[in-house]
Amino acid sequence: MGRNRCSALVVTWVLLLGVASRAAEAEVITLTADTFSDKIKEKDTAWFVKFCVPWCKHCKNLGSLWVDLGKEMEGEDEIEIGEVDCGTNKPVCSKVDIHSYPTFKVFYDGEEVAKYQGPRNVESLKTFVLEEAEKAAAKAQLDDEKDL
């Protein structure tokens, strides 16, 4: 009986770890040709998107950087971290003028507002997207007030 209880605990623990690891990966949202346009048009939401292809050595060298950024940004309600595989979603990448990999862009209310070209570490990326999201939100608010 004790052995079965131990086995059941191990199985439960493994299942919980699996659920937790999938939840951790959910902070980075995979965007496709079917979802990209609608997602980046979400009202009052900044999208920081990484554009890569699986065969690119520079993309591979990023390792877990984008997932780590996604985890770091988890508490930011109006900022989403996304990624597009340009190998399988070429129309998306062509539409937003992607010519090299990796490319990192911020979108707000459906418009590209910034392209990131700084150091590739979580803190630099986070600082950049927070600043760009704040600027884009302020501009959108001013534009809304002008329309009134």
Rosetta constraint file for C-alpha pairs under 8 A:
AtomPair CA 1 CA 5 HARMONIC 6.37 0.50
AtomPair CA 2 CA 6 HARMONIC 6.23 0.50
AtomPair CA 3 CA 7 HARMONIC 6.22 0.50
AtomPair CA 4 CA 8 HARMONIC 6.09 0.50
AtomPair CA 5 CA 9 HARMONIC 6.21 0.50
AtomPair CA 6 CA 10 HARMONIC 6.26 0.50
AtomPair CA 7 CA 11 HARMONIC 6.19 0.50
AtomPair CA 8 CA 12 HARMONIC 6.09 0.50
AtomPair CA 9 CA 13 HARMONIC 6.02 0.50
AtomPair CA 10 CA 14 HARMONIC 6.14 0.50
AtomPair CA 11 CA 15 HARMONIC 6.19 0.50
AtomPair CA 12 CA 16 HARMONIC 6.17 0.50
AtomPair CA 13 CA 17 HARMONIC 6.19 0.50
AtomPair CA 14 CA 18 HARMONIC 6.23 0.50
AtomPair CA 15 CA 19 HARMONIC 6.34 0.50
AtomPair CA 16 CA 20 HARMONIC 6.12 0.50
AtomPair CA 17 CA 21 HARMONIC 6.08 0.50
AtomPair CA 18 CA 22 HARMONIC 6.31 0.50
AtomPair CA 19 CA 23 HARMONIC 6.21 0.50
AtomPair CA 20 CA 24 HARMONIC 6.20 0.50
AtomPair CA 21 CA 25 HARMONIC 6.42 0.50
AtomPair CA 22 CA 26 HARMONIC 6.40 0.50
AtomPair CA 23 CA 27 HARMONIC 7.49 0.50
AtomPair CA 24 CA 71 HARMONIC 6.74 0.50
AtomPair CA 25 CA 67 HARMONIC 6.47 0.50
AtomPair CA 25 CA 70 HARMONIC 7.93 0.50
AtomPair CA 25 CA 71 HARMONIC 7.93 0.50
AtomPair CA 27 CA 67 HARMONIC 7.09 0.50
AtomPair CA 27 CA 70 HARMONIC 4.73 0.50
AtomPair CA 27 CA 71 HARMONIC 5.86 0.50
AtomPair CA 27 CA 73 HARMONIC 7.87 0.50
AtomPair CA 27 CA 74 HARMONIC 6.33 0.50
AtomPair CA 27 CA 80 HARMONIC 7.80 0.50
AtomPair CA 27 CA 81 HARMONIC 6.74 0.50
AtomPair CA 28 CA 66 HARMONIC 7.37 0.50
AtomPair CA 28 CA 67 HARMONIC 6.13 0.50
AtomPair CA 28 CA 70 HARMONIC 5.33 0.50
AtomPair CA 28 CA 80 HARMONIC 7.60 0.50
AtomPair CA 28 CA 81 HARMONIC 5.11 0.50
AtomPair CA 28 CA 82 HARMONIC 5.14 0.50
AtomPair CA 28 CA 83 HARMONIC 6.90 0.50
AtomPair CA 29 CA 80 HARMONIC 7.74 0.50
AtomPair CA 29 CA 81 HARMONIC 6.27 0.50
AtomPair CA 29 CA 82 HARMONIC 4.53 0.50
AtomPair CA 29 CA 83 HARMONIC 6.31 0.50
AtomPair CA 30 CA 82 HARMONIC 5.69 0.50
AtomPair CA 30 CA 83 HARMONIC 5.07 0.50
AtomPair CA 30 CA 84 HARMONIC 6.10 0.50
AtomPair CA 31 CA 35 HARMONIC 5.70 0.50
AtomPair CA 31 CA 36 HARMONIC 5.16 0.50
AtomPair CA 31 CA 82 HARMONIC 6.39 0.50
AtomPair CA 31 CA 83 HARMONIC 5.85 0.50
AtomPair CA 31 CA 84 HARMONIC 5.28 0.50
AtomPair CA 32 CA 36 HARMONIC 5.46 0.50
AtomPair CA 32 CA 84 HARMONIC 6.36 0.50
AtomPair CA 32 CA 85 HARMONIC 7.70 0.50
AtomPair CA 32 CA 89 HARMONIC 6.07 0.50
AtomPair CA 32 CA 92 HARMONIC 7.50 0.50
AtomPair CA 33 CA 37 HARMONIC 7.66 0.50
AtomPair CA 33 CA 89 HARMONIC 5.70 0.50
AtomPair CA 33 CA 91 HARMONIC 6.89 0.50
AtomPair CA 33 CA 92 HARMONIC 5.72 0.50
AtomPair CA 35 CA 39 HARMONIC 6.03 0.50
AtomPair CA 36 CA 40 HARMONIC 6.23 0.50
AtomPair CA 36 CA 92 HARMONIC 7.30 0.50
AtomPair CA 37 CA 41 HARMONIC 6.31 0.50
AtomPair CA 37 CA 110 HARMONIC 7.14 0.50
AtomPair CA 38 CA 42 HARMONIC 6.74 0.50
AtomPair CA 40 CA 45 HARMONIC 7.63 0.50
AtomPair CA 40 CA 46 HARMONIC 7.44 0.50
AtomPair CA 40 CA 47 HARMONIC 6.11 0.50
AtomPair CA 40 CA 107 HARMONIC 6.18 0.50
AtomPair CA 40 CA 108 HARMONIC 6.61 0.50
AtomPair CA 40 CA 109 HARMONIC 6.32 0.50
AtomPair CA 40 CA 110 HARMONIC 4.88 0.50
AtomPair CA 40 CA 111 HARMONIC 7.67 0.50
AtomPair CA 41 CA 45 HARMONIC 7.89 0.50
AtomPair CA 41 CA 108 HARMONIC 7.01 0.50
AtomPair CA 41 CA 109 HARMONIC 4.55 0.50
AtomPair CA 41 CA 110 HARMONIC 3.89 0.50
AtomPair CA 41 CA 111 HARMONIC 7.63 0.50
AtomPair CA 42 CA 108 HARMONIC 7.94 0.50
AtomPair CA 42 CA 109 HARMONIC 5.87 0.50
AtomPair CA 42 CA 110 HARMONIC 7.20 0.50
AtomPair CA 43 CA 108 HARMONIC 7.94 0.50
AtomPair CA 43 CA 109 HARMONIC 5.44 0.50
AtomPair CA 44 CA 78 HARMONIC 6.62 0.50
AtomPair CA 44 CA 108 HARMONIC 7.07 0.50
AtomPair CA 44 CA 109 HARMONIC 6.27 0.50
AtomPair CA 44 CA 137 HARMONIC 6.78 0.50
AtomPair CA 45 CA 78 HARMONIC 4.66 0.50
AtomPair CA 45 CA 79 HARMONIC 5.66 0.50
AtomPair CA 45 CA 80 HARMONIC 7.20 0.50
AtomPair CA 45 CA 108 HARMONIC 6.00 0.50
AtomPair CA 45 CA 109 HARMONIC 6.57 0.50
AtomPair CA 46 CA 78 HARMONIC 6.15 0.50
AtomPair CA 46 CA 79 HARMONIC 4.73 0.50
AtomPair CA 46 CA 80 HARMONIC 6.20 0.50
AtomPair CA 46 CA 106 HARMONIC 6.64 0.50
AtomPair CA 46 CA 107 HARMONIC 5.62 0.50
AtomPair CA 46 CA 108 HARMONIC 4.60 0.50
AtomPair CA 46 CA 109 HARMONIC 7.24 0.50
AtomPair CA 46 CA 133 HARMONIC 5.65 0.50
AtomPair CA 47 CA 79 HARMONIC 5.83 0.50
AtomPair CA 47 CA 80 HARMONIC 4.80 0.50
AtomPair CA 47 CA 81 HARMONIC 5.82 0.50
AtomPair CA 47 CA 82 HARMONIC 6.67 0.50
AtomPair CA 47 CA 106 HARMONIC 5.49 0.50
AtomPair CA 47 CA 107 HARMONIC 5.07 0.50
AtomPair CA 47 CA 108 HARMONIC 6.42 0.50
AtomPair CA 48 CA 79 HARMONIC 7.39 0.50
AtomPair CA 48 CA 80 HARMONIC 6.27 0.50
AtomPair CA 48 CA 81 HARMONIC 4.99 0.50
AtomPair CA 48 CA 82 HARMONIC 6.07 0.50
AtomPair CA 48 CA 104 HARMONIC 6.96 0.50
AtomPair CA 48 CA 105 HARMONIC 5.73 0.50
AtomPair CA 48 CA 106 HARMONIC 4.42 0.50
AtomPair CA 48 CA 107 HARMONIC 6.52 0.50
AtomPair CA 48 CA 129 HARMONIC 6.77 0.50
AtomPair CA 49 CA 81 HARMONIC 5.97 0.50
AtomPair CA 49 CA 82 HARMONIC 4.55 0.50
AtomPair CA 49 CA 83 HARMONIC 5.08 0.50
AtomPair CA 49 CA 84 HARMONIC 7.16 0.50
AtomPair CA 49 CA 104 HARMONIC 5.59 0.50
AtomPair CA 49 CA 105 HARMONIC 5.37 0.50
AtomPair CA 49 CA 106 HARMONIC 6.27 0.50
AtomPair CA 49 CA 107 HARMONIC 7.85 0.50
AtomPair CA 50 CA 66 HARMONIC 7.85 0.50
AtomPair CA 50 CA 82 HARMONIC 6.37 0.50
AtomPair CA 50 CA 83 HARMONIC 4.59 0.50
AtomPair CA 50 CA 84 HARMONIC 6.26 0.50
AtomPair CA 50 CA 102 HARMONIC 6.67 0.50
AtomPair CA 50 CA 103 HARMONIC 5.82 0.50
AtomPair CA 50 CA 104 HARMONIC 4.60 0.50
AtomPair CA 50 CA 105 HARMONIC 6.74 0.50
AtomPair CA 51 CA 83 HARMONIC 5.88 0.50
AtomPair CA 51 CA 84 HARMONIC 4.94 0.50
AtomPair CA 51 CA 85 HARMONIC 6.21 0.50
AtomPair CA 51 CA 86 HARMONIC 6.37 0.50
AtomPair CA 51 CA 93 HARMONIC 7.38 0.50
AtomPair CA 51 CA 98 HARMONIC 7.52 0.50
AtomPair CA 51 CA 101 HARMONIC 6.60 0.50
AtomPair CA 51 CA 102 HARMONIC 5.58 0.50
AtomPair CA 51 CA 103 HARMONIC 5.14 0.50
AtomPair CA 51 CA 104 HARMONIC 6.29 0.50
AtomPair CA 52 CA 56 HARMONIC 7.26 0.50
AtomPair CA 52 CA 59 HARMONIC 6.06 0.50
AtomPair CA 52 CA 83 HARMONIC 7.69 0.50
AtomPair CA 52 CA 84 HARMONIC 6.45 0.50
AtomPair CA 52 CA 85 HARMONIC 5.35 0.50
AtomPair CA 52 CA 86 HARMONIC 5.75 0.50
AtomPair CA 52 CA 87 HARMONIC 7.77 0.50
AtomPair CA 52 CA 101 HARMONIC 5.30 0.50
AtomPair CA 52 CA 102 HARMONIC 4.92 0.50
AtomPair CA 52 CA 103 HARMONIC 6.90 0.50
AtomPair CA 53 CA 59 HARMONIC 7.07 0.50
AtomPair CA 53 CA 85 HARMONIC 5.37 0.50
AtomPair CA 53 CA 86 HARMONIC 5.32 0.50
AtomPair CA 53 CA 87 HARMONIC 5.25 0.50
AtomPair CA 53 CA 101 HARMONIC 7.06 0.50
AtomPair CA 53 CA 102 HARMONIC 7.81 0.50
AtomPair CA 54 CA 59 HARMONIC 7.26 0.50
AtomPair CA 54 CA 60 HARMONIC 7.34 0.50
AtomPair CA 54 CA 85 HARMONIC 7.29 0.50
AtomPair CA 54 CA 87 HARMONIC 7.14 0.50
AtomPair CA 55 CA 59 HARMONIC 7.91 0.50
AtomPair CA 55 CA 60 HARMONIC 7.73 0.50
AtomPair CA 56 CA 60 HARMONIC 6.31 0.50
AtomPair CA 56 CA 101 HARMONIC 6.91 0.50
AtomPair CA 56 CA 102 HARMONIC 7.98 0.50
AtomPair CA 57 CA 61 HARMONIC 6.04 0.50
AtomPair CA 58 CA 62 HARMONIC 6.66 0.50
AtomPair CA 58 CA 101 HARMONIC 7.04 0.50
AtomPair CA 58 CA 102 HARMONIC 6.69 0.50
AtomPair CA 59 CA 63 HARMONIC 7.66 0.50
AtomPair CA 59 CA 101 HARMONIC 6.65 0.50
AtomPair CA 59 CA 102 HARMONIC 5.56 0.50
AtomPair CA 62 CA 66 HARMONIC 7.43 0.50
AtomPair CA 62 CA 120 HARMONIC 7.79 0.50
AtomPair CA 64 CA 68 HARMONIC 5.93 0.50
AtomPair CA 65 CA 69 HARMONIC 6.13 0.50
AtomPair CA 65 CA 120 HARMONIC 7.85 0.50
AtomPair CA 65 CA 121 HARMONIC 6.88 0.50
AtomPair CA 65 CA 122 HARMONIC 6.58 0.50
AtomPair CA 66 CA 70 HARMONIC 6.15 0.50
AtomPair CA 66 CA 122 HARMONIC 7.91 0.50
AtomPair CA 67 CA 71 HARMONIC 6.28 0.50
AtomPair CA 68 CA 72 HARMONIC 6.19 0.50
AtomPair CA 68 CA 122 HARMONIC 6.91 0.50
AtomPair CA 69 CA 73 HARMONIC 6.10 0.50
AtomPair CA 69 CA 81 HARMONIC 7.82 0.50
AtomPair CA 69 CA 122 HARMONIC 5.42 0.50
AtomPair CA 69 CA 125 HARMONIC 7.49 0.50
AtomPair CA 69 CA 126 HARMONIC 6.98 0.50
AtomPair CA 70 CA 74 HARMONIC 6.13 0.50
AtomPair CA 70 CA 80 HARMONIC 7.94 0.50
AtomPair CA 70 CA 81 HARMONIC 5.78 0.50
AtomPair CA 72 CA 122 HARMONIC 7.87 0.50
AtomPair CA 72 CA 126 HARMONIC 7.87 0.50
AtomPair CA 73 CA 79 HARMONIC 7.47 0.50
AtomPair CA 73 CA 80 HARMONIC 7.83 0.50
AtomPair CA 73 CA 81 HARMONIC 7.82 0.50
AtomPair CA 73 CA 126 HARMONIC 7.35 0.50
AtomPair CA 76 CA 80 HARMONIC 7.89 0.50
AtomPair CA 79 CA 133 HARMONIC 7.33 0.50
AtomPair CA 84 CA 89 HARMONIC 7.07 0.50
AtomPair CA 84 CA 93 HARMONIC 7.91 0.50
AtomPair CA 85 CA 89 HARMONIC 5.95 0.50
AtomPair CA 86 CA 90 HARMONIC 4.98 0.50
AtomPair CA 86 CA 92 HARMONIC 7.44 0.50
AtomPair CA 86 CA 93 HARMONIC 5.83 0.50
AtomPair CA 89 CA 93 HARMONIC 6.72 0.50
AtomPair CA 90 CA 94 HARMONIC 6.05 0.50
AtomPair CA 91 CA 95 HARMONIC 6.06 0.50
AtomPair CA 92 CA 96 HARMONIC 6.49 0.50
AtomPair CA 93 CA 97 HARMONIC 6.13 0.50
AtomPair CA 93 CA 98 HARMONIC 5.16 0.50
AtomPair CA 94 CA 98 HARMONIC 5.90 0.50
AtomPair CA 94 CA 99 HARMONIC 7.97 0.50
AtomPair CA 98 CA 103 HARMONIC 6.97 0.50
AtomPair CA 103 CA 115 HARMONIC 7.69 0.50
AtomPair CA 103 CA 116 HARMONIC 7.52 0.50
AtomPair CA 104 CA 115 HARMONIC 5.87 0.50
AtomPair CA 104 CA 116 HARMONIC 5.33 0.50
AtomPair CA 104 CA 117 HARMONIC 7.62 0.50
AtomPair CA 105 CA 112 HARMONIC 6.98 0.50
AtomPair CA 105 CA 113 HARMONIC 7.65 0.50
AtomPair CA 105 CA 114 HARMONIC 5.73 0.50
AtomPair CA 105 CA 115 HARMONIC 4.40 0.50
AtomPair CA 105 CA 116 HARMONIC 6.01 0.50
AtomPair CA 106 CA 112 HARMONIC 5.89 0.50
AtomPair CA 106 CA 113 HARMONIC 5.67 0.50
AtomPair CA 106 CA 114 HARMONIC 5.14 0.50
AtomPair CA 106 CA 115 HARMONIC 6.31 0.50
AtomPair CA 106 CA 116 HARMONIC 7.85 0.50
AtomPair CA 106 CA 129 HARMONIC 7.12 0.50
AtomPair CA 106 CA 132 HARMONIC 7.47 0.50
AtomPair CA 106 CA 133 HARMONIC 7.89 0.50
AtomPair CA 107 CA 111 HARMONIC 5.21 0.50
AtomPair CA 107 CA 112 HARMONIC 4.27 0.50
AtomPair CA 107 CA 113 HARMONIC 5.46 0.50
AtomPair CA 107 CA 114 HARMONIC 7.22 0.50
AtomPair CA 108 CA 112 HARMONIC 6.47 0.50
AtomPair CA 108 CA 113 HARMONIC 6.52 0.50
AtomPair CA 108 CA 133 HARMONIC 7.39 0.50
AtomPair CA 108 CA 136 HARMONIC 6.51 0.50
AtomPair CA 108 CA 137 HARMONIC 7.84 0.50
AtomPair CA 113 CA 132 HARMONIC 7.50 0.50
AtomPair CA 113 CA 136 HARMONIC 7.01 0.50
AtomPair CA 114 CA 132 HARMONIC 7.03 0.50
AtomPair CA 116 CA 125 HARMONIC 7.92 0.50
AtomPair CA 116 CA 128 HARMONIC 7.56 0.50
AtomPair CA 118 CA 124 HARMONIC 7.26 0.50
AtomPair CA 118 CA 125 HARMONIC 7.78 0.50
AtomPair CA 119 CA 124 HARMONIC 6.31 0.50
AtomPair CA 119 CA 125 HARMONIC 7.62 0.50
AtomPair CA 120 CA 124 HARMONIC 6.98 0.50
AtomPair CA 120 CA 125 HARMONIC 6.92 0.50
AtomPair CA 121 CA 125 HARMONIC 6.25 0.50
AtomPair CA 122 CA 126 HARMONIC 5.94 0.50
AtomPair CA 123 CA 127 HARMONIC 6.11 0.50
AtomPair CA 124 CA 128 HARMONIC 6.14 0.50
AtomPair CA 125 CA 129 HARMONIC 6.22 0.50
AtomPair CA 126 CA 130 HARMONIC 6.09 0.50
AtomPair CA 127 CA 131 HARMONIC 6.18 0.50
AtomPair CA 128 CA 132 HARMONIC 6.10 0.50
AtomPair CA 129 CA 133 HARMONIC 5.81 0.50
AtomPair CA 130 CA 134 HARMONIC 6.15 0.50
AtomPair CA 131 CA 135 HARMONIC 6.25 0.50
AtomPair CA 132 CA 136 HARMONIC 6.04 0.50
AtomPair CA 133 CA 137 HARMONIC 6.03 0.50
AtomPair CA 134 CA 138 HARMONIC 6.17 0.50
AtomPair CA 135 CA 139 HARMONIC 6.18 0.50
AtomPair CA 136 CA 140 HARMONIC 6.08 0.50
AtomPair CA 137 CA 141 HARMONIC 6.13 0.50
AtomPair CA 138 CA 142 HARMONIC 6.29 0.50
AtomPair CA 139 CA 143 HARMONIC 6.14 0.50
AtomPair CA 140 CA 144 HARMONIC 6.13 0.50
AtomPair CA 141 CA 145 HARMONIC 6.24 0.50
AtomPair CA 142 CA 146 HARMONIC 6.22 0.50
AtomPair CA 143 CA 147 HARMONIC 6.37 0.50
AtomPair CA 144 CA 148 HARMONIC 6.68 0.50
